[in-house]
């Protein structure tokens, strides 16, 4: 058969065809780990405070750590709490036994805070995590 | 049935969450520029400080009565408001956020004891967020608002109403005689929608208490006053006339006005202030998807200073309704040059965008061939995007001035507390 010498218009298809194996992960819809989900249970009640000082070293709280404070949790004996002492925020361990309430440091070189006659301890929130960041 | 949840002395309460030492002290929060009191603690109210009292008139109370005055910290208030609103929403199926510290809840279909449920929500907001609030319940929004006033006043001023109505007040649960006792103890000017003028006229007509108002005939009220007051009376009588608004309605006008940090006489400094106000107003305009047909600009001196006074404004029509910052600014600056008079100490300036319309509807017109087209829209959305991502004022029109000279007119906020919850560097500290 003679080859025609009439020019023929050839359309160039620019679309690429994906010919690989489809990603098996596509249908799983896995989401990357989100730390806020782990750290925050009650978003409306959660505030962040920065620790300043060394009285809680043995509880794992160092100077400049970020404290995650949840105000929705009812404070109980042995919780690490943020309390209001003389108008300022203090982080300590709550001691609540045999009708006695005090705030204990987690460092033997610090004294307990015991409310004086007629004074009450106001717990502002319960510390649920302490975030430490290392210099890099 | 509706509930109104309203934060008590909201801005002051927000400050107290992170400054417990302010509890029990007289505290006021001052408006932008530390102009006047916009929130007062109960102790400050007891000192006789009125809402809107100018700062210079109450300044002496800092020395005389231990008053603490703070500059408004809207980053903090906005965050705590958001927390409060989301807990208040638990009260019923639908919520209308009415202002930064108030929301209406539609209680339709909510079963059980509404008062007990409201107390529960109230103490959750207090415990979780740290904000005390009052909750009013009634058959209409106007009654819910009135109930809220009763709940707050009964708590703040023991003896004003029955102590049982403190914190949470459900007017619909009262017996007729109890309800009348509440209404007769409440002056008409406390009713939602009754302004100062109307309440003066009502008092002149012998209508002093809410009970007097409820007993008026709505038809007569419409004839003698207005259809608006008629609606209020019907609402007070228990007939719902005002529905819940689910999405905030597009504003009919947008304003950006400020007192200037320091009095300004130069046109260039005023132009910089007006440029920034016009730019901010244009951002708000685009956010709600509107176009403005008129731009109003004003400048005035301070009535509190003994300087010569000057207060002028003008309205500049746009060739076509627009949301383009450059076009709005051009109009605002043209207006400013028209009204500016030298040798006055200007203390306040502002830009208002009026005659707003939706950007979805466009008037067909002949081709002016002036280059104003769709790609300006892209430019504006890029501008908004950059400023949102990198902070307000990252990209701006050059007449807004460069940093440094801004200090001449920008806001005075000498007493602002840190943005505790919205800025990492401002996080509150706890002694360890």
Interface residues (C-beta under 8 A of the other chain):
Chain A: X42 X43 X44 X45 X47 X48 X49 X50 X51 X52 X53 X54 X55 X56 X61 X63 X66 X67 X71 X72 X82 X84 X86 X87 X88 X89 X90 X91 X122 X124
Chain B: X19 X20 X21 X83 X84 X86 X87 X127 X128 X129 X130 X420 X421 X427 X428 X429 X430 X431 X432
